[in-house]
């Protein structure tokens, strides 16, 4: 098996991480020396058995949804709701903690949460990093925060790439789910995308995240593509 080293993942997690490399087909799933240096190996191609000396620690699917942006109407917010894009300062402890909680919620069905070998601490470190990257402009161009009576109840991180707006993160506080807030946030994503000159809106989720899938289909998204994802953990 040919495995390509992933430098960023390896530095962040503190152990060697690699990705199955399909550039040199056929893939030989044997006792290849190239696998032995990695603690964790990702596979995002068709399902394969773990290489010798490894166990499968996660198996799931990633699905990308897409919809055209076509003159979306502005959502009407209840008088007690407001929308903010304020970047929290170092003193905004309550806001930063609330944002963290929503980011963790957004990832509750992610492969980094469901793979118990990675662990909850690394999962939270990763999503906290992505929160910081959202406000720095690396992962998101803007972060909408939906506030209800001074309480953060929803978050939406958006990134423009060419003619596409990508939803990096979307989450709604559990006590406010089922109140069309997710739909409202997606409408704001469409409006932002149209202002940026984008023609399509995309979002990724896991095939096991049935609530998110139902929301995206309700909002007019269709499946663009779907891939298998596996984690192999060194025994």
Rosetta blueprint (number, residue, H / E / L):
1 X L
2 X L
3 X E
4 X E
5 X E
6 X L
7 X H
8 X H
9 X H
10 X H
11 X H
12 X H
13 X H
14 X L
15 X L
16 X L
17 X E
18 X E
19 X E
20 X E
21 X L
22 X L
23 X L
24 X L
25 X L
26 X L
27 X L
28 X L
29 X L
30 X L
31 X L
32 X L
33 X H
34 X H
35 X H
36 X L
37 X L
38 X L
39 X L
40 X E
41 X E
42 X E
43 X E
44 X L
45 X L
46 X L
47 X L
48 X L
49 X L
50 X L
51 X L
52 X L
53 X L
54 X E
55 X E
56 X E
57 X E
58 X E
59 X E
60 X E
61 X E
62 X E
63 X E
64 X E
65 X E
66 X E
67 X E
68 X E
69 X L
70 X L
71 X L
72 X L
73 X L
74 X L
75 X L
76 X L
77 X L
78 X L
79 X L
80 X L
81 X E
82 X E
83 X E
84 X E
85 X L
86 X L
87 X L
88 X L
89 X L
90 X L
91 X L
92 X L
93 X H
94 X H
95 X H
96 X H
97 X H
98 X H
99 X H
100 X H
101 X H
102 X H
103 X H
104 X H
105 X H
106 X H
107 X L
108 X L
109 X L
110 X L
111 X H
112 X H
113 X H
114 X H
115 X L
116 X L
117 X L
118 X L
119 X L
120 X H
121 X H
122 X H
123 X H
124 X H
125 X H
126 X H
127 X H
128 X H
129 X H
130 X H
131 X H
132 X H
133 X H
134 X H
135 X H
136 X H
137 X L
138 X L
139 X L
140 X L
141 X L
142 X E
143 X E
144 X E
145 X E
146 X E
147 X E
148 X E
149 X L
150 X L
151 X E
152 X E
153 X E
154 X E
155 X E
156 X E
157 X E
158 X E
159 X E
160 X E
161 X E
162 X L
163 X L
164 X E
165 X E
166 X E
167 X E
168 X E
169 X E
170 X E
171 X E
172 X E
173 X L
174 X H
175 X H
176 X H
177 X L
178 X L
179 X L
180 X L
181 X H
182 X H
183 X H
184 X H
185 X H
186 X H
187 X H
188 X H
189 X H
190 X H
191 X H
192 X H
193 X H
194 X H
195 X H
196 X L
197 X L
198 X L
199 X L
200 X E
201 X E
202 X E
203 X E
204 X E
205 X E
206 X E
207 X L
208 X L
209 X L
210 X H
211 X H
212 X H
213 X H
214 X H
215 X H
216 X H
217 X H
218 X H
219 X L
220 X L
221 X L
222 X E
223 X E
224 X E
225 X E
226 X E
227 X E
228 X E
229 X E
230 X E
231 X E
232 X E
233 X E
234 X E
235 X L
